[in-house]
Amino acid sequence: MNIEGKVIICDSMDERGITSLKNAGLVVDYEPEISGQQLLSNVGSYDVIIVRSRTKITKEVIQNATKAKIIARVGVGLDNIDTEEAKKRNIEVINAGEASITAVSELVLGLMFSLCRSIPFANYETKKGNWVKKNLIGNELKGKYLGIIGLGKIGRNVARLARGLRMNLIGYDVVPIDKSFIQEVSLITTDLKTLLQSSDFITCHVPLTEQTKYIINKESISNMKNTAFLINTSRGEVIEESALIEALKNKRIAGAALDVFETEPPSNEELLNLPNLICTPHIGAQTKEGQELASLVIAEKIIQNARGGGANKTSN
């Protein structure tokens, strides 16, 4: 049974999801480079708006989206969408957080290995012809304590992978953590300060809210070991970058790896030039498999909704 409706896709999206939407009978306009002003002018004719992280669905955009029934994010989180305004206008907001669980989790492990074995530095120096072997005494992950801030789907998957590496796990969340999961991975649950004091590696997996903005700041960093490594693949504003810069410059912590930044692309040269910082350009969900799955998940949720079956709104 075909369905009706007009869809605008404002950011890049895997072709499989686009094909699914078209095959269901929806009219799809693929505009991955559309500007904010163009969207404001044209959004009123669409029933469904699909974005990733580039496009901001502001209050003004939503007010102009007079026909919209769904706003969909092909990814995790909804911080680029004014969800309160959408709610006022009875627009359903959905995402595909479940699609990037594996991709983000594996990146976290890659960053941990890169930090403890200085892989980017070793690669750079070796290619320059410098044999710096004697300077590269690293650390093993086995037996280390991994502090996980946020035990949603991604945080839990990171824990399972790290447990396979025989790491010890410490968890903190602002919401209750599932008891069966705690038992599954032998998770030590504690308050944030104790997690920071006890962990050799700390990884952040929380959405950006008033409660989590700058959850890692000067005070919280002061509680970390000076041998600790900090990883963030969630949202840039979870970490106060000025405090992180100071800590890395003064070797208050051993190092950090960031896939997300307060401003993207990042332009703070003081941050980017730190030798004990590894940076990646928000590639957490950027795997072929993850992008395909995210597009298919979003397409299926939209199709179900259009057929009257409803859709799962969000997935953490």
MARGUBA-90785 format. One record per residue (C-alpha): x, y, z; residue number from 1; residue in one letter. Coordinates in steps of 0.1 Angstrom, whole numbers, plus 5000, padded with zeros to 4 digits. Layout:
<rs>
R     u     v     w    k  r
R     X     Y     Z  NUM  A
...
</rs>
This chain:
<rs>
R     u     v     w    k  r
R  5000  5000  5000    1  M
R  5015  5033  4990    2  N
R  5013  5063  5012    3  I
R  5013  5100  5005    4  E
R  5034  5129  5017    5  G
R  5063  5151  5008    6  K
R  5097  5147  5024    7  V
R  5128  5170  5024    8  I
R  5162  5156  5033    9  I
R  5184  5185  5044   10  C
R  5217  5166  5050   11  D
R  5235  5137  5035   12  S
R  5217  5104  5038   13  M
R  5224  5069  5026   14  D
R  5206  5060  4993   15  E
R  5190  5029  5008   16  R
R  5168  5049  5031   17  G
R  5159  5074  5003   18  I
R  5149  5045  4981   19  T
R  5127  5030  5008   20  S
R  5108  5063  5012   21  L
R  5103  5066  4975   22  K
R  5092  5030  4971   23  N
R  5066  5036  4998   24  A
R  5050  5064  4977   25  G
R  5065  5094  4994   26  L
R  5078  5123  4973   27  V
R  5114  5130  4983   28  V
R  5134  5161  4977   29  D
R  5171  5154  4985   30  Y
R  5188  5188  4994   31  E
R  5219  5179  5014   32  P
R  5235  5213  5009   33  E
R  5204  5235  5015   34  I
R  5210  5267  5034   35  S
R  5192  5278  5065   36  G
R  5175  5306  5046   37  Q
R  5164  5283  5018   38  Q
R  5149  5259  5043   39  L
R  5130  5287  5060   40  L
R  5115  5297  5026   41  S
R  5106  5262  5014   42  N
R  5098  5242  5045   43  V
R  5061  5250  5045   44  G
R  5054  5226  5018   45  S
R  5068  5195  5035   46  Y
R  5052  5168  5057   47  D
R  5085  5154  5069   48  V
R  5119  5170  5075   49  I
R  5150  5149  5078   50  I
R  5183  5161  5091   51  V
R  5216  5149  5105   52  R
R  5238  5173  5125   53  S
R  5245  5201  5100   54  R
R  5210  5215  5097   55  T
R  5195  5233  5126   56  K
R  5158  5230  5130   57  I
R  5151  5262  5150   58  T
R  5119  5276  5164   59  K
R  5116  5298  5133   60  E
R  5120  5268  5109   61  V
R  5093  5249  5129   62  I
R  5069  5279  5128   63  Q
R  5073  5280  5090   64  N
R  5068  5242  5087   65  A
R  5030  5245  5087   66  T
R  5024  5210  5072   67  K
R  5051  5191  5091   68  A
R  5041  5160  5110   69  K
R  5076  5145  5116   70  I
R  5111  5159  5121   71  I
R  5136  5130  5119   72  A
R  5173  5130  5128   73  R
R  5195  5104  5111   74  V
R  5216  5098  5141   75  G
R  5218  5102  5179   76  V
R  5206  5131  5199   77  G
R  5182  5159  5191   78  L
R  5201  5190  5202   79  D
R  5200  5206  5168   80  N
R  5162  5204  5169   81  I
R  5139  5227  5190   82  D
R  5120  5198  5204   83  T
R  5099  5221  5227   84  E
R  5086  5241  5198   85  E
R  5079  5209  5178   86  A
R  5059  5195  5208   87  K
R  5038  5227  5209   88  K
R  5029  5222  5173   89  R
R  5022  5184  5176   90  N
R  5051  5175  5154   91  I
R  5066  5141  5162   92  E
R  5104  5141  5166   93  V
R  5123  5108  5160   94  I
R  5159  5097  5157   95  N
R  5179  5066  5148   96  A
R  5202  5064  5178   97  G
R  5203  5026  5177   98  E
R  5219  5026  5143   99  A
R  5252  5041  5155  100  S
R  5258  5020  5186  101  I
R  5285  4998  5171  102  T
R  5302  5026  5151  103  A
R  5306  5050  5181  104  V
R  5315  5022  5205  105  S
R  5343  5010  5182  106  E
R  5356  5045  5178  107  L
R  5359  5049  5215  108  V
R  5380  5018  5217  109  L
R  5401  5031  5188  110  G
R  5407  5064  5206  111  L
R  5416  5046  5238  112  M
R  5442  5024  5220  113  F
R  5455  5055  5202  114  S
R  5459  5074  5235  115  L
R  5476  5047  5255  116  C
R  5500  5037  5227  117  R
R  5506  5071  5211  118  S
R  5496  5057  5177  119  I
R  5491  5091  5159  120  P
R  5524  5104  5172  121  F
R  5542  5072  5163  122  A
R  5528  5072  5128  123  N
R  5538  5109  5123  124  Y
R  5573  5105  5135  125  E
R  5581  5073  5117  126  T
R  5569  5087  5084  127  K
R  5592  5117  5090  128  K
R  5621  5092  5093  129  G
R  5624  5095  5131  130  N
R  5628  5062  5150  131  W
R  5613  5072  5184  132  V
R  5608  5037  5198  133  K
R  5626  5044  5231  134  K
R  5601  5073  5238  135  N
R  5570  5053  5232  136  L
R  5564  5033  5264  137  I
R  5527  5029  5264  138  G
R  5500  5014  5287  139  N
R  5479  4983  5284  140  E
R  5441  4984  5287  141  L
R  5438  4951  5305  142  K
R  5432  4957  5342  143  G
R  5426  4995  5339  144  K
R  5395  5012  5352  145  Y
R  5372  5026  5326  146  L
R  5348  5053  5339  147  G
R  5317  5055  5317  148  I
R  5296  5087  5321  149  I
R  5261  5078  5307  150  G
R  5249  5042  5304  151  L
R  5225  5045  5275  152  G
R  5227  5021  5245  153  K
R  5262  5033  5235  154  I
R  5276  5035  5270  155  G
R  5264  5000  5277  156  R
R  5280  4987  5244  157  N
R  5313  5004  5252  158  V
R  5312  4986  5286  159  A
R  5306  4952  5270  160  R
R  5335  4957  5246  161  L
R  5358  4969  5273  162  A
R  5349  4940  5295  163  R
R  5360  4918  5267  164  G
R  5394  4935  5270  165  L
R  5394  4926  5307  166  R
R  5390  4962  5319  167  M
R  5373  4971  5352  168  N
R  5341  4992  5347  169  L
R  5328  5021  5367  170  I
R  5295  5037  5357  171  G
R  5276  5069  5365  172  Y
R  5244  5082  5351  173  D
R  5218  5108  5361  174  V
R  5191  5081  5356  175  V
R  5190  5046  5372  176  P
R  5212  5020  5356  177  I
R  5196  4987  5347  178  D
R  5204  4962  5375  179  K
R  5207  4932  5351  180  S
R  5232  4951  5331  181  F
R  5252  4960  5362  182  I
R  5255  4923  5370  183  Q
R  5262  4913  5334  184  E
R  5294  4934  5332  185  V
R  5303  4936  5369  186  S
R  5298  4974  5368  187  L
R  5308  4994  5398  188  I
R  5282  5022  5401  189  T
R  5291  5053  5420  190  T
R  5288  5091  5421  191  D
R  5306  5112  5395  192  L
R  5333  5125  5418  193  K
R  5343  5089  5428  194  T
R  5343  5078  5391  195  L
R  5366  5106  5382  196  L
R  5390  5099  5411  197  Q
R  5391  5062  5403  198  S
R  5393  5059  5365  199  S
R  5423  5055  5343  200  D
R  5401  5062  5312  201  F
R  5369  5083  5312  202  I
R  5345  5083  5283  203  T
R  5314  5105  5280  204  C
R  5281  5092  5265  205  H
R  5254  5116  5276  206  V
R  5230  5138  5256  207  P
R  5235  5176  5258  208  L
R  5211  5190  5284  209  T
R  5212  5217  5311  210  E
R  5223  5190  5335  211  Q
R  5252  5176  5313  212  T
R  5265  5208  5298  213  K
R  5301  5212  5310  214  Y
R  5298  5182  5333  215  I
R  5335  5180  5327  216  I
R  5349  5213  5339  217  N
R  5378  5227  5359  218  K
R  5365  5213  5392  219  E
R  5357  5178  5378  220  S
R  5390  5176  5360  221  I
R  5408  5184  5393  222  S
R  5394  5151  5406  223  N
R  5410  5130  5379  224  M
R  5442  5111  5381  225  K
R  5471  5129  5365  226  N
R  5476  5097  5345  227  T
R  5440  5097  5333  228  A
R  5428  5099  5297  229  F
R  5395  5116  5287  230  L
R  5375  5106  5256  231  I
R  5344  5124  5243  232  N
R  5323  5111  5214  233  T
R  5289  5125  5227  234  S
R  5285  5163  5224  235  R
R  5312  5190  5224  236  G
R  5296  5211  5252  237  E
R  5298  5182  5276  238  V
R  5334  5193  5282  239  I
R  5344  5228  5290  240  E
R  5372  5232  5264  241  E
R  5390  5261  5282  242  S
R  5393  5239  5313  243  A
R  5405  5209  5292  244  L
R  5432  5231  5275  245  I
R  5445  5242  5308  246  E
R  5446  5207  5321  247  A
R  5464  5193  5291  248  L
R  5489  5221  5289  249  K
R  5498  5217  5326  250  N
R  5497  5179  5323  251  K
R  5470  5177  5350  252  R
R  5457  5147  5330  253  I
R  5477  5126  5306  254  A
R  5457  5131  5274  255  G
R  5424  5134  5257  256  A
R  5406  5124  5225  257  A
R  5378  5144  5211  258  L
R  5354  5135  5183  259  D
R  5331  5164  5191  260  V
R  5338  5201  5199  261  F
R  5320  5231  5213  262  E
R  5322  5247  5178  263  T
R  5323  5225  5147  264  E
R  5345  5226  5128  265  P
R  5369  5236  5157  266  P
R  5390  5266  5152  267  S
R  5407  5271  5185  268  N
R  5444  5266  5176  269  E
R  5454  5265  5212  270  E
R  5433  5234  5216  271  L
R  5441  5218  5183  272  L
R  5479  5222  5187  273  N
R  5481  5204  5220  274  L
R  5505  5174  5216  275  P
R  5485  5152  5241  276  N
R  5452  5157  5223  277  L
R  5438  5135  5195  278  I
R  5411  5150  5173  279  C
R  5387  5134  5149  280  T
R  5360  5153  5129  281  P
R  5328  5140  5144  282  H
R  5331  5106  5128  283  I
R  5315  5085  5155  284  G
R  5287  5073  5133  285  A
R  5306  5075  5101  286  Q
R  5308  5039  5091  287  T
R  5293  5024  5059  288  K
R  5273  5000  5080  289  E
R  5261  5026  5105  290  G
R  5250  5051  5078  291  Q
R  5231  5025  5059  292  E
R  5213  5013  5090  293  L
R  5205  5048  5102  294  A
R  5189  5057  5069  295  S
R  5169  5025  5069  296  L
R  5158  5029  5105  297  V
R  5146  5065  5099  298  I
R  5129  5055  5067  299  A
R  5110  5027  5083  300  E
R  5099  5048  5113  301  K
R  5086  5075  5089  302  I
R  5067  5049  5068  303  I
R  5052  5033  5098  304  Q
R  5040  5067  5110  305  N
R  5026  5077  5077  306  A
R  5006  5044  5076  307  R
R  4992  5051  5110  308  G
R  5013  5027  5130  309  G
R  5033  5053  5149  310  G
R  5070  5055  5153  311  A
R  5095  5052  5181  312  N
R  5104  5087  5189  313  K
R  5139  5085  5201  314  T
R  5166  5061  5210  315  S
R  5195  5069  5234  316  N
</rs>
